[in-house]
Amino acid sequence: DSGVTQTPKHLITATGQRVTLRCSPRSGDLSVYWYQQSLDQGLQFLIQYYNGEERAKGNILERFSAQQFPDLHSELNLSSLELGDSALYFCASSDRAGNTGELFFGEGSRLTVL
Amino acid sequence: GENVEQHPSTLSVQEGDSAVIKCTYSDSASNYFPWYKQELGKRPQLIIDIRSNVGEKKDQRIAVTLNKTAKHFSLHITETQPEDSAVYFCAATFGNEKLTFGTGTRLTIIP
């Protein structure tokens, strides 16, 4: 158990819909990262938050948005969903702002868009 | 740009033999290079990492080497065991802000 909690574990929805994925980081970790893993693909970095502020941005689509709340949990919002958005979305946390330490990944949220 | 290339994409080795996975990165300023292992249906987990001021690091059967001049680093697994079967991802930091992952290597250990 990494200490990172993601909900829901599985989500099936239709094209055009909107979903919210939730992540609670490890106790004490201030950084939260979101990654997308499509079938047989690598881990695509989406966005990072540190202590409530956006820290770094990757290849995140404009239809996607995220935020980190005062209690440090984070939400990833995916809207106007397309078939290609079907993927495993991982949240990870770390105890530092910069990317020079271990990332602790959650179990992921598997999104299926039909 | 921020790019990490990883080879091979698949690798099968006989149990007990060694496995080597190689990665190259594009940014000469990258200073942190972790390796993550993802077992089937599981989350990625860090197995070893190396920083730019070190050329080699070992942890039991696993070792990582870094060649900053050539901008490549490699994962070496010796005396492979069935539980080593997984997808392995290399990664590199860019500007200390983004951790970019390679595309992964599916390692299969043949009993």
Interface residues (C-beta under 8 A of the other chain):
Chain A: S2 Y33 Y35 Q41 G42 L43 Q44 F45 Q48 R55 A56 G58 F90 G98 N99 T100 E102 L103 F105 G106 E107 G108
Chain B: Q6 N31 Y32 P34 Y36 K42 R43 P44 Q45 L46 D49 R51 F89 T93 N96 E97 K98 L99 T100 F101 G102 T103 G104
